[in-house]
Amino acid sequence: MKQKTIFRFLFVCSALFAACTNDMYEFPELEQRSDSPQTRVARTSISLANDLNGVTLNPSNGTATTGGFYWNQTYSNTKYQTTNFTFSHTGGTVSGYNYWDGFTISNVADTNNYGAPGSSDGWIAHQWGCMAVPTGTTNSPNYMVGYWGYYMLDYQNPITPNSRFRENGYATWVKLGNNSQAYTVNKVTVAIHPWPYYGNLYGDGFARPFGPGDHFDLIIYGVKRNGRFVTANAQTVKSITHAMADYPIGGTLNMPTGWTDITIDFGEPVKYLVFQMYSTDNSGELGPNTAVYFCLRDIVMQ
């Protein structure tokens, strides 16, 4: 309980720092151009995986840990950028404790279980892996570790058809491109993170083992150039839900460990992707008990 209190405190501190320091993206009143089939064909596909493949993580820009390196600026308050993508990120130190949320880059090959029923302490130093990159993998690929720091950000800014996106209003997002252009996103490739994977199996300091009826989801929203979320109709925001773990009643726990391609179709170009998570194992206003991490390898867009 003491550890949980500390974590909740850090969530609040992280959100307050983010609200004060994360730059707000101003959406210019741009002319809304049509995205014709001819225009789409003419565009060249852009891939996050290609951007990540061009990054070399080593002692000059990474922190060494079991199985590889993760970004050495993870606990600083700066965004991570590749050629074509910008990732939300906040970080710092409060009362001697490091915190971060958003995204950080990693090439760590470590799928060991660092938790135990009643304890999550071991995960703090080992939160950089991905179940799709098993322990012992040589020449492991770069990928993004996403952490949804929802507390005092997303929970205070529920997404509705009338919501307007602000970079400092949501914890975990990706900005597409390095200019004002919007993009048609075709695919996102993700995998489950070791912390929620083992927590769903065995429980940990916060989570209980999953049982029939439980599920753990990644939810993706699109944001248009004008800062509005893509909607399905006047009453509903359009979103894409991917089950990271699902335990159907009368069935068994389904929790794939490999990379999974999610087909994306928002029906129009977008400027941002916003990521949130949901678990049936939650504490109401305090949020999910399941560790809200995921791994991101690719975004394909035109």
Buried (B, 14 or more C-beta within 10 A) or exposed (E): EEBBEEBBBBBEBBBBBBBEEBEEBEBEEEEEEEBEEEEEEEEEEBBBBBBBEEBEBEEEEBBEBBBBBBBBBBBBBEBBEBEBBBBBBBBBEBEEBEBBBBBBBBBBBBBEBBBBEEBBEBBEEBBBBBBBBBEEBEEBBBBBBBBBBBBBBBBEBEBEBEBEBBBBBBBBBBBBBEEEEBBBBBBBBBBBBBBBBBBBBBBBBBBBBBEEEBBBBBBBBBBBBBBBBBBEEEEEBBBBEBBBBBBEEEEEBEBBBEBBBBEBEBEBBBBBBBBBBBBBBBEEEBBBBBBBBBBBBBBBBB
